[in-house]
Amino acid sequence: CRGHDSGVDGYFDSYAYTEIHEEMLKDESRTDAYRDAIMLNQEHFEGAVVADIGCGTGILSMIAARAGARKVYCIEASSLANTTREIVRINGLQDKIEVVNALSSDVVLEEGYCDIIVSEWMGYFLVYENMLTAVLSFRDNWLRPGGLVFPSSVRLIAAMYSDDKFWSERMDFWDDLYTYDFSPIKSMIVREQFSMPERQHLDHRNIATSTQVVASIDIYDATLDSIQSLASTLSMTSLKSCRLHGVAFWFDAEFAATSTVVLDTSPVDGYSHWSQVIWYLDAPVEVKRHETVEGFFSIKNSDENAGAFNVEFYLTHPAAIYKTSTGQTPDTIAQNIHERLTWENRFSERQASDVAPHWPKDPQNDFSCINELISEVSSLAYLPEGIERVCVVFIGVFALGFVVGRWGVKVKRE
């Protein structure tokens, strides 16, 4: 089952359609992490009773069965369970896997216990599906002492984000459009699009500060009360002098047993169907390299809307900014279609490249560190004017030589 009362009509039925499962199964980093965690810890699965909460198409249940599980309860609340049962049958695993079309809270295990719980419960912003409550309740009711839960722990991570190009395309765009000034639209964009977090595939090169763990959940020790509110003060160090445009979030999940596997959804690790979460500021904030960015973040279950969350973020330094958004669910965290199409196009370019596993190289950004160094040197007020100019000229000549050298190597290769 997707295993909880989401407070949204039709929630379970949304998982009866193929699109969401295709997206998840095509996320190789996700499925590979679960497969590796199970197969590298095969000794724990041999002869075990396993519960797969929110089994979807049954991929994790089938991996567990192949790893030697004696019995797998493949629990799915949506009508997709009928198709999952057929998938299990044609793969010859019906003797080991029982597909149960029910809420996890309504399931009764014949053995009276399970040895292992496997669940892909994480949502956008880590908790937006509010499914962790079902996993914890099932753990309390059925997991034997000393049993395993995969994943065993998760962390929500934050960092400030800088993207001048994106801001220009989304905001500065309105300043001069067909020779006309459309700038009054900007306040509407802030109100309509920046008032709540949104889902994006972020460029790891635009992470502007050190990262910070804002929430850490041990699935063995967490309680229903302890996950109602996740909050943390923020203290991050700027990696460069730049304009901050938003705060970014992602999560990682650890599968700890004899062997440990980590599923990382950060921008550095490439494509993830979860993407990342970005909450744009109403206006950019200037920050200097090594400057401390301070603030606060919280995400709480809504008292008014079961299954929804209230999110709060504010900065106290280098500027005072306050943002709050209530009643947030998976449906509210839309992904901008322009961003998605742009990213997917660049993703296909990246996949076709044998140079790097991340974003395709942008020549302008190849030398961003040099630009940063020039900017920093030229901003050193304590240097006499003559020395400042000599430093800038020297670094400029070095940068030019570096660019020409790189260009020459490229021509020679071609």
Buried (B, 14 or more C-beta within 10 A) or exposed (E): BBBBBBBBEEBBEBBBEEEBBEEBBEBEBBBEBBBBBBBBBBEBBEEBBBBBBBBBBBBBBBBBBBBBBBBBBBBBBBBBBEBBBEBBEEEEBBEBBBBBBBBBBEBEBEEEBBBBBBBBBBBBBBBBBBBBBBBBBBBEBBBBEEBBBBBBBBBBBBBBBBBEEBBEEBBEBBEEEEEEEEEEBBEEBBEEBBBBBBBBBBBBBBBBBBBBEBBEBEBBEBEEEEBEEBEBEBEBBBBBBBBBBBBBBBBBBBBBBEBEBBBBBBBEBBBBBBBBBBBBBBBBBEBEBEBBBBBBBBBBBBEEBEBBBBBBBBBBBBBEBEBEBBBBBBEBBEBBEEBBEBBEEBBEEBEEEEEEEBBBEEEEBEBEEBBBBBBBBBEEEEBEEEEBEEBBEEBEEEBEEEBEEEEEEEEEEE
